[in-house]
Amino acid sequence: MRRAVATCCALCLGAVLAACGGAPARPRHAAPPARPGTTTAVRPATTTSTPVPATTTSQAPTGPRPLPAPAALAPFTTPAPPGQGGWAPAGRPVGGVPAVYETALVPPGGTQPAGIAWMDTRLLSALLYSGSKSPGGGPYQYTAPVAPAQAATLVAAFNGGFLMNSAGGGYYTEGRTVVPLVTGAASLVIDADGSVTVGAWGSDVSMTPDVVAVRQNLVPLVAGGQPTAQATGPDWQAWGATCGATSCASSVPGIENQWRSGAGVTADGALVYVAGPDLTPSELAALEVRAGIVRGMQLDINPNWPVFATYDPSPADGPAAPTNGSSLQPSSVQGPATFFNPAWARDFVTMSARAPG
């Protein structure tokens, strides 16, 4: 059945690439530069009739202090496939420091690697974009396509959740409740300063004067650094209606191993995104936990919707664009052009460079 899903996804990708052209190769930085810290400059002693003692001054950092870079992840399989679990920087750096790292892991019991992206929430600011289908009820100030003003600092973007009639939760943005928020629902929450977190509504996270956006989708997948009982339970259909092995037609029975995406936060506040073409809910939860997520959720599923892209313009202060974007998962149907498409009707989240100071 996993082979059938892979065939289905390959056929979908082939059709998209035939219409739109192949995705650009992912640019990589040879090695991440040293993370900035406080430097000390020593003024040499001056010889005069009255000796002047040497003085020491400290130079303040020019931007936000970054999080520690992520540690390598242990693969689930032994021997480990080459390259799995090792992080590589992706997207434009912020203040000369990588703000996004990417890796891949095959889930326990799986056969195809899932992509994992780690985002530094001290260097990056989150923004929720809303669509005409999810959540509906526009117009919105922030909706596809990403405008030039936001493209100037865009580093990464990723998909949101289900259509609201299937999300089991609510949606709040731009000062209004589009769909009422649900207590206990898994929630991605953004504050006015661009800070972002994930948790269960009403316990881990709640409404405060600082909250500017809440995107809920189903129930938590990971809590307390462990998969929830629902994530590992037998009722995988509770995590959304999936496409079949060869078709997404409603008449075709769905399968458990399908494209799935999710996001969560680590103990030190980094935001992590996970997506893969052949995942069960429990496998997605296991990947989130292995990536260090302590509170996590599932986002959208099925071949047409999961997408994570980074942008690495040259020069580094240039605007993000489809031509300088790269996909976390090269086999995903959507790609870097998705967020610049005026017809894109679903919600998504952007991660942009914070201003210095």
C-alpha positions as CSV (number, residue, x, y, z in Angstrom):
1,M,0.0,0.0,0.0
2,R,2.9,2.4,0.7
3,R,4.2,1.7,-2.8
4,A,0.8,2.7,-4.2
5,V,0.8,6.0,-2.3
6,A,4.3,6.7,-3.6
7,T,3.1,6.0,-7.1
8,C,0.1,8.3,-6.7
9,C,2.3,11.1,-5.4
10,A,4.8,10.7,-8.2
11,L,2.0,10.9,-10.7
12,C,0.6,14.1,-9.1
13,L,4.1,15.6,-9.0
14,G,4.7,14.7,-12.6
15,A,1.6,16.5,-13.7
16,V,2.5,19.6,-11.8
17,L,6.0,19.7,-13.1
18,A,4.9,19.2,-16.6
19,A,2.7,22.3,-16.3
20,C,4.9,24.5,-14.2
21,G,8.5,23.3,-14.7
22,G,10.8,21.6,-12.2
23,A,11.6,23.1,-8.8
24,P,15.0,24.9,-8.5
25,A,17.8,23.1,-6.8
26,R,18.1,24.0,-3.1
27,P,20.9,26.4,-2.4
28,R,23.1,25.5,0.5
29,H,25.6,27.3,2.5
30,A,28.9,25.5,2.8
31,A,28.9,25.9,6.6
32,P,26.9,28.0,9.1
33,P,28.8,31.0,10.3
34,A,29.6,31.4,13.9
35,R,26.7,32.7,15.9
36,P,27.2,36.2,17.1
37,G,27.9,37.0,20.7
38,T,29.4,39.9,22.7
39,T,32.8,40.9,21.6
40,T,35.4,42.8,23.6
41,A,37.7,45.4,22.2
42,V,40.7,46.5,24.3
43,R,42.2,50.0,23.9
44,P,46.0,50.0,24.2
45,A,47.5,51.9,27.1
46,T,48.5,55.5,26.2
47,T,51.9,56.7,27.4
48,T,51.7,60.3,28.8
49,S,53.0,62.1,31.9
50,T,50.0,60.7,33.7
51,P,49.5,57.0,32.9
52,V,46.1,56.2,31.5
53,P,44.9,52.7,32.4
54,A,43.7,50.4,29.7
55,T,39.9,50.4,29.2
56,T,37.6,47.7,28.0
57,T,34.4,48.3,26.1
58,S,31.8,45.8,24.9
59,Q,30.2,46.0,21.5
60,A,26.4,45.1,21.7
61,P,25.0,42.6,19.2
62,T,23.4,44.3,16.1
63,G,20.3,42.1,16.1
64,P,18.3,39.5,18.1
65,R,20.3,36.9,19.9
66,P,19.8,33.6,18.1
67,L,18.8,30.3,19.6
68,P,21.5,27.6,19.9
69,A,21.7,25.7,16.6
70,P,19.8,22.3,16.6
71,A,21.7,19.2,17.5
72,A,21.8,16.2,15.1
73,L,18.9,13.9,15.3
74,A,19.3,10.1,15.8
75,P,17.8,8.1,13.0
76,F,15.2,5.5,13.8
77,T,16.9,2.8,11.7
78,T,20.3,1.1,12.1
79,P,22.5,1.4,10.3
80,A,21.5,5.0,9.6
81,P,20.9,6.0,6.0
82,P,23.6,8.5,4.8
83,G,22.8,12.1,5.7
84,Q,19.8,11.4,7.9
85,G,19.5,13.5,11.0
86,G,22.2,16.0,10.1
87,W,21.1,19.6,9.7
88,A,21.9,21.9,6.8
89,P,21.1,25.6,6.8
90,A,18.4,26.7,4.3
91,G,17.1,30.1,3.2
92,R,18.6,33.5,3.6
93,P,20.6,34.1,6.8
94,V,19.4,36.8,9.3
95,G,22.2,39.1,10.4
96,G,24.7,36.6,8.9
97,V,23.3,33.7,10.9
98,P,21.2,30.8,9.6
99,A,17.6,31.1,10.8
100,V,16.4,27.8,9.3
101,Y,17.9,24.3,9.3
102,E,16.6,21.3,7.5
103,T,17.1,17.5,7.7
104,A,15.3,14.3,6.9
105,L,14.3,11.1,8.8
106,V,12.6,7.9,7.8
107,P,9.9,7.4,10.5
108,P,9.9,4.2,12.6
109,G,8.4,1.4,10.4
110,G,8.4,3.7,7.3
111,T,10.2,3.6,4.0
112,Q,10.3,7.2,2.7
113,P,12.0,10.1,4.4
114,A,10.1,13.0,5.9
115,G,11.4,16.5,5.8
116,I,12.0,18.4,9.0
117,A,12.6,22.2,9.2
118,W,13.8,24.0,12.4
119,M,13.2,27.7,12.6
120,D,14.8,30.2,15.0
121,T,11.9,32.2,16.5
122,R,14.3,34.8,17.9
123,L,15.5,35.7,14.4
124,L,12.2,35.1,12.6
125,S,8.8,36.7,13.0
126,A,5.6,34.8,12.1
127,L,2.5,36.1,10.2
128,L,-0.7,34.3,9.4
129,Y,-2.0,34.7,5.9
130,S,-5.7,33.9,5.3
131,G,-7.4,32.5,2.2
132,S,-10.9,32.6,0.6
133,K,-11.4,28.9,1.3
134,S,-9.6,28.6,4.5
135,P,-10.8,30.2,6.6
136,G,-13.1,32.0,4.2
137,G,-15.0,35.1,5.3
138,G,-12.5,37.7,3.9
139,P,-11.3,40.0,2.6
140,Y,-8.0,40.0,4.6
141,Q,-5.1,42.4,4.7
142,Y,-2.7,39.4,4.5
143,T,-3.6,36.9,1.8
144,A,-1.9,35.4,-1.2
145,P,0.2,36.5,-3.0
146,V,3.0,37.6,-0.7
147,A,3.4,41.4,-1.4
148,P,6.7,43.0,-2.3
149,A,7.0,44.7,1.1
150,Q,6.8,41.3,2.9
151,A,8.9,39.5,0.2
152,A,11.8,41.8,1.2
153,T,12.3,39.9,4.5
154,L,10.6,36.5,3.8
155,V,12.7,33.5,4.8
156,A,10.3,30.6,4.9
157,A,6.6,29.8,4.5
158,F,4.4,26.7,5.2
159,N,0.9,25.5,4.9
160,G,-1.9,25.9,7.4
161,G,-4.6,23.4,8.4
162,F,-7.8,21.8,7.2
163,L,-10.8,23.6,5.7
164,M,-12.7,25.0,8.7
165,N,-15.6,22.6,8.4
166,S,-13.1,19.7,9.0
167,A,-10.7,21.4,11.4
168,G,-12.5,20.8,14.6
169,G,-11.4,24.2,15.8
170,G,-11.5,27.9,15.2
171,Y,-9.7,30.8,13.5
172,Y,-8.8,34.3,14.8
173,T,-6.9,36.9,12.9
174,E,-6.7,40.6,12.1
175,G,-8.8,41.5,15.2
176,R,-11.8,39.3,14.6
177,T,-13.0,35.8,15.3
178,V,-13.6,34.2,11.9
179,V,-14.6,30.8,13.4
180,P,-15.1,30.5,17.2
181,L,-12.1,29.1,19.1
182,V,-12.5,25.7,20.7
183,T,-11.1,24.8,24.2
184,G,-8.7,21.9,24.0
185,A,-8.0,22.3,20.2
186,A,-4.4,22.2,19.0
187,S,-3.6,25.9,18.2
188,L,-0.8,27.8,16.5
189,V,-0.7,31.2,18.2
190,I,1.0,34.3,17.0
191,D,1.6,37.5,19.1
192,A,1.9,41.1,17.9
193,D,5.7,40.9,18.0
194,G,5.7,37.9,15.7
195,S,6.4,35.4,18.4
196,V,4.8,32.0,17.6
197,T,3.9,29.0,19.7
198,V,1.8,25.8,19.7
199,G,-0.4,24.3,22.4
200,A,-3.8,23.2,23.6
201,W,-6.2,26.1,23.7
202,G,-7.3,27.1,27.2
203,S,-4.4,25.3,29.0
204,D,-1.1,25.7,27.2
205,V,-2.2,28.9,25.3
206,S,-5.1,31.3,25.6
207,M,-6.3,34.7,24.5
208,T,-4.3,37.7,25.7
209,P,-4.0,41.3,24.5
210,D,-0.9,40.4,22.6
211,V,-2.5,37.6,20.5
212,V,-3.1,38.6,16.9
213,A,-3.7,35.2,15.3
214,V,-4.9,31.7,16.3
215,R,-5.1,28.8,13.8
216,Q,-6.7,25.7,15.3
217,N,-6.6,22.2,13.8
218,L,-7.9,19.1,15.5
219,V,-6.4,18.1,18.9
220,P,-2.8,18.0,20.0
221,L,-0.6,15.4,18.4
222,V,2.3,15.8,20.9
223,A,2.0,17.0,24.5
224,G,4.7,17.0,27.2
225,G,7.2,15.8,24.7
226,Q,5.3,12.6,24.0
227,P,2.7,11.5,21.4
228,T,-0.8,11.9,22.7
229,A,-3.1,8.9,23.2
230,Q,-5.1,10.0,20.2
231,A,-2.0,10.1,18.0
232,T,-1.1,6.5,18.8
233,G,-4.7,5.2,18.9
234,P,-6.3,2.9,16.3
235,D,-8.7,5.6,15.0
236,W,-6.5,7.1,12.4
237,Q,-9.6,8.5,10.5
238,A,-10.0,11.0,13.4
239,W,-6.9,12.8,11.9
240,G,-8.7,13.7,8.7
241,A,-10.1,12.2,5.5
242,T,-7.3,11.0,3.3
243,C,-7.0,10.3,-0.4
244,G,-6.9,6.7,-1.7
245,A,-3.9,4.9,-3.0
246,T,-4.4,6.0,-6.5
247,S,-7.0,8.8,-6.4
248,C,-8.4,11.6,-4.2
249,A,-11.9,11.1,-5.5
250,S,-14.5,10.9,-2.7
251,S,-15.6,7.5,-4.0
252,V,-12.2,6.0,-3.4
253,P,-11.5,4.7,0.2
254,G,-8.8,6.7,2.0
255,I,-5.6,5.1,3.3
256,E,-3.7,5.7,6.6
257,N,-0.3,6.2,5.1
258,Q,-0.6,9.5,3.3
259,W,1.0,13.0,2.9
260,R,0.8,14.6,6.3
261,S,2.3,17.8,7.8
262,G,2.6,19.2,11.3
263,A,4.3,21.8,13.5
264,G,5.3,22.3,17.1
265,V,7.6,24.1,19.5
266,T,10.7,22.8,21.3
267,A,11.6,23.4,24.9
268,D,13.7,26.5,24.0
269,G,11.0,28.0,21.7
270,A,12.1,27.0,18.2
271,L,9.4,26.2,15.7
272,V,9.7,22.9,13.9
273,Y,7.8,21.8,10.8
274,V,7.5,18.2,9.6
275,A,6.0,16.8,6.4
276,G,6.3,13.5,4.5
277,P,4.6,11.5,1.7
278,D,4.0,8.2,3.6
279,L,3.0,9.0,7.2
280,T,0.5,7.7,9.7
281,P,-0.6,10.0,12.6
282,S,1.6,8.0,15.0
283,E,4.6,8.3,12.7
284,L,4.1,12.0,12.3
285,A,4.0,12.3,16.1
286,A,7.1,10.2,16.5
287,L,9.0,12.4,14.1
288,E,7.9,15.5,15.9
289,V,9.1,14.1,19.2
290,R,12.4,13.0,17.7
291,A,12.8,16.6,16.4
292,G,12.5,17.9,19.9
293,I,8.9,19.1,19.8
294,V,7.2,19.3,23.2
295,R,3.8,20.6,22.0
296,G,2.8,19.7,18.5
297,M,-0.1,19.5,16.1
298,Q,-1.0,18.1,12.7
299,L,-1.6,20.6,9.9
300,D,-2.9,19.8,6.4
301,I,-2.7,16.4,4.8
302,N,-3.1,14.7,1.3
303,P,-0.8,15.3,-1.7
304,N,-2.0,18.7,-2.8
305,W,-1.6,20.7,0.4
306,P,1.6,20.2,2.5
307,V,4.3,22.6,1.5
308,F,7.3,24.2,3.1
309,A,9.6,26.5,1.2
310,T,12.6,28.7,2.0
311,Y,14.0,31.6,0.0
312,D,17.6,32.5,-0.5
313,P,17.9,35.6,-2.8
314,S,21.2,37.0,-4.0
315,P,22.1,39.4,-2.7
316,A,20.8,38.3,0.7
317,D,18.8,41.5,1.2
318,G,16.9,41.0,-2.1
319,P,13.2,40.1,-2.3
320,A,12.1,36.5,-1.9
321,A,10.6,35.0,-5.1
322,P,9.7,31.7,-6.6
323,T,13.0,31.7,-8.6
324,N,15.1,31.8,-5.4
325,G,12.9,29.4,-3.4
326,S,13.4,25.7,-2.5
327,S,11.1,23.0,-1.2
328,L,11.7,21.1,1.9
329,Q,10.3,18.0,0.1
330,P,11.2,18.0,-3.6
331,S,8.3,15.6,-4.3
332,S,5.6,17.9,-2.8
333,V,3.0,19.1,-5.3
334,Q,3.2,22.7,-4.1
335,G,6.4,24.6,-3.9
336,P,8.0,28.1,-3.6
337,A,5.6,29.6,-6.1
338,T,2.5,28.6,-4.1
339,F,2.7,31.6,-1.7
340,F,3.1,34.0,-4.6
341,N,0.1,32.7,-6.5
342,P,-2.9,35.1,-6.3
343,A,-5.3,32.1,-6.7
344,W,-4.0,30.3,-3.6
345,A,-7.1,30.1,-1.5
346,R,-5.8,28.5,1.7
347,D,-4.1,29.9,4.9
348,F,-0.4,29.7,5.4
349,V,2.3,31.0,7.8
350,T,5.3,33.1,6.8
351,M,8.5,33.4,8.8
352,S,10.4,36.7,8.1
353,A,13.6,38.2,9.3
354,R,13.2,40.3,12.4
355,A,14.5,43.9,12.2
356,P,17.8,44.6,14.0
357,G,17.7,46.2,17.4
